Amino acid sequence: MVSKSHVRSKILVVDDEPEAVELVEFNLKQAGFSVMTAADGAEALNKARATPPDLIVLDLMLPEISGLEVCKMLRRDPATATVPVIMLTAKAAEIDRVLGLELGADDYITKPFSPRELVLRIQKLLQRGQIAPDQQETLRFGDLLIDSPRHVVSWRGKSVELTATEFKLLTVLAQRRGRVQSREQLLRDVWEYNNLVDTRTVDTHMRRLREKLGMAAKYLDTVRGVGYRFVEST
């Protein structure tokens, strides 16, 4: 049975197929979530901006405004920029997956899907925003501040807006500074994937993280053919 540990978490489900919405909504409510729904991109944007949810399950193939455009617009809006997004779609091609992740999605599930897997992915994604007691520390590297208790990253005093996944990725690398982390290890520790579906997920998120960090990205080093590491001396 799926844990009901996220009773207060509100999920926005966006899909133009009533059967898909009904299936997802039923399983999320069974798992203890509060659920809002939207049948198109415009409705999704309006609801997300009016009452930002804790997470969005977003179909790609929507009428008028596509799911990719919706994701892009959500990430540009300060009110929704850090809301986790799981793309749920029949488009299974690798290019669609990579594009979705590049535009800001945290995870990507293809139809047909297992409702139980979707619920578990949602729970894991929400947990990325929670810091374990042994990880409640503030890390500072020059002008870069990683404040885990407040879930804040800043560069030269200016806040850097990161999604829960990006924040956990940066924090894991910083806590293991100097040590190379393989893509497979990061998939296990950040995404909690037991079956390593696609290591390009790590590369896509690293690219986005570097773009957001700007000059602070100098601390993130690529070890060709292996993975990534956080370097203190630059």
C-alpha positions in Angstrom: 0.0 0.0 0.0 1.3 3.5 -0.9 2.2 5.7 2.1 -0.2 8.5 3.0 2.5 10.9 4.2 1.7 13.8 2.0 -1.9 14.5 3.0 -1.4 18.2 2.8 0.3 18.2 -0.6 -1.7 19.6 -3.4 -1.2 18.2 -6.9 -2.4 19.8 -10.2 -3.1 17.2 -12.9 -3.2 18.6 -16.4 -4.5 16.4 -19.2 -7.2 16.7 -21.9 -8.2 13.0 -21.7 -10.9 12.6 -19.1 -10.1 9.0 -18.5 -6.4 9.8 -17.8 -7.4 12.5 -15.4 -9.9 10.3 -13.6 -7.3 7.5 -13.2 -4.5 9.8 -11.9 -6.9 11.8 -9.6 -8.3 8.6 -8.1 -4.9 7.1 -7.3 -3.5 10.4 -5.9 -6.5 10.8 -3.6 -6.1 7.2 -2.5 -2.5 8.1 -1.6 -3.7 11.1 0.5 -3.1 14.0 -1.9 -5.4 16.9 -2.5 -6.0 17.2 -6.3 -6.8 20.0 -8.7 -7.4 19.3 -12.5 -7.1 21.2 -15.7 -8.0 20.2 -19.2 -5.8 22.5 -21.2 -2.7 24.7 -21.0 -4.5 28.0 -20.4 -6.5 26.6 -17.5 -3.4 25.0 -16.0 -1.5 28.2 -16.0 -4.4 30.1 -14.5 -4.8 27.6 -11.7 -1.1 27.2 -11.0 -0.6 31.0 -10.7 -3.8 31.6 -8.6 -3.0 28.8 -6.1 0.5 27.4 -6.7 0.3 23.6 -6.1 3.0 21.5 -4.5 3.6 19.6 -7.7 2.2 19.5 -11.3 1.6 16.3 -13.4 1.6 17.7 -16.9 0.6 16.1 -20.2 2.6 17.2 -23.3 -0.1 17.0 -25.9 -2.6 19.7 -24.9 -4.9 21.8 -27.0 -3.9 25.4 -27.8 -0.9 25.6 -25.5 1.3 22.5 -25.5 2.7 21.0 -22.3 6.2 22.1 -23.3 5.1 25.7 -23.6 3.2 25.5 -20.3 6.3 24.1 -18.6 8.4 26.9 -20.1 6.0 29.6 -18.9 5.7 28.1 -15.4 9.5 28.3 -15.1 9.6 31.9 -16.1 7.0 33.0 -13.6 8.5 33.6 -10.1 5.3 32.3 -8.5 5.7 28.9 -10.1 9.4 28.7 -11.0 10.2 26.2 -8.3 7.1 24.0 -8.4 8.1 20.4 -9.3 6.8 19.2 -12.7 6.4 15.6 -13.8 5.6 15.2 -17.5 3.2 12.4 -18.2 2.8 11.7 -22.0 2.5 9.2 -24.8 5.5 10.8 -26.5 8.2 8.3 -25.6 11.0 9.4 -28.1 14.3 10.4 -26.4 14.2 13.8 -28.0 10.9 14.6 -26.4 12.2 13.4 -23.0 15.4 15.5 -23.3 13.5 18.6 -24.5 11.0 18.3 -21.6 13.8 18.1 -19.1 15.6 21.0 -20.7 12.5 23.2 -20.4 12.3 22.5 -16.7 10.6 19.3 -16.0 11.9 17.3 -13.0 10.7 13.9 -14.2 9.2 12.3 -17.2 6.8 9.3 -17.4 5.5 7.8 -20.6 2.0 6.4 -21.2 0.8 3.7 -20.6 2.0 4.1 -17.0 1.7 2.4 -13.7 -0.4 4.6 -11.3 1.6 3.2 -8.4 4.9 4.2 -10.0 3.5 7.7 -10.6 2.5 8.0 -6.9 5.9 6.9 -5.8 7.7 9.3 -8.2 5.6 12.1 -6.8 6.4 11.2 -3.2 10.1 11.0 -4.0 10.1 14.3 -5.8 8.3 16.1 -2.9 10.8 14.6 -0.5 13.6 16.3 -2.4 12.5 19.5 -0.9 12.9 18.1 2.6 16.3 18.1 4.2 17.3 15.2 6.4 18.4 16.1 10.0 22.0 15.1 9.3 22.1 17.4 6.2 20.8 20.5 7.9 23.9 22.6 7.3 24.8 25.8 5.6 27.6 25.6 3.1 29.6 28.6 1.9 32.2 28.7 -0.9 33.4 32.2 -1.5 30.3 34.1 -2.6 28.2 31.0 -3.1 25.9 30.2 -0.2 23.9 26.9 0.1 21.5 27.2 3.0 19.9 23.8 3.4 17.7 24.6 6.4 16.0 27.4 4.5 16.4 25.7 1.1 18.0 28.8 -0.3 21.0 29.2 -2.7 22.5 32.7 -3.2 25.5 34.1 -5.2 27.0 37.4 -4.0 23.9 38.0 -1.9 21.4 37.4 -4.7 19.0 34.5 -4.5 19.2 31.8 -7.2 15.8 30.2 -7.9 16.3 26.4 -8.1 13.8 23.6 -8.4 13.8 20.9 -5.7 15.8 18.6 -8.0 18.4 21.2 -8.9 18.8 22.1 -5.2 19.3 18.5 -4.2 21.8 17.9 -7.0 23.9 20.9 -6.0 23.7 20.0 -2.3 24.8 16.4 -2.9 27.8 17.5 -5.0 28.8 20.3 -2.5 28.6 17.9 0.5 30.8 15.5 -1.4 33.1 18.2 -2.7 36.3 17.0 -4.3 34.9 13.5 -4.9 33.8 12.5 -8.4 30.1 11.4 -8.6 29.2 9.2 -11.5 25.9 9.8 -13.3 24.7 6.5 -12.0 25.4 7.4 -8.4 23.6 10.8 -8.8 20.6 9.0 -10.3 20.4 6.8 -7.2 21.1 9.5 -4.7 19.2 12.5 -6.2 16.5 10.9 -8.2 16.4 7.7 -6.2 16.1 5.6 -9.3 16.9 1.9 -8.8 16.7 1.1 -12.4 19.0 3.6 -14.2 16.7 4.5 -17.0 18.6 7.4 -18.6 21.8 9.0 -17.4 21.2 11.9 -19.8 18.7 13.1 -17.2 21.7 14.1 -15.0 23.4 15.9 -17.9 20.2 17.9 -18.7 19.8 18.9 -15.1 23.4 19.8 -14.7 23.2 22.1 -17.8 20.1 23.8 -16.4 21.8 24.2 -13.0 24.9 25.7 -14.5 22.8 28.2 -16.5 21.0 29.3 -13.3 24.2 29.6 -11.2 25.9 31.8 -13.8 29.4 32.7 -12.6 29.0 30.3 -9.6 28.9 27.4 -12.0 32.7 27.5 -11.8 32.4 25.2 -8.8 30.9 22.4 -10.9 33.4 20.4 -12.8 32.8 17.8 -15.5 34.9 14.7 -15.4 34.7 13.5 -19.0 33.4 9.9 -19.3 32.7 9.6 -15.6 30.5 12.2 -14.1 30.7 15.5 -12.0 32.3 16.9 -8.9 32.2 20.1 -6.9 35.5 21.8 -6.7 36.3 24.4 -3.9 39.5 26.0 -5.4 38.9 27.7 -8.7 
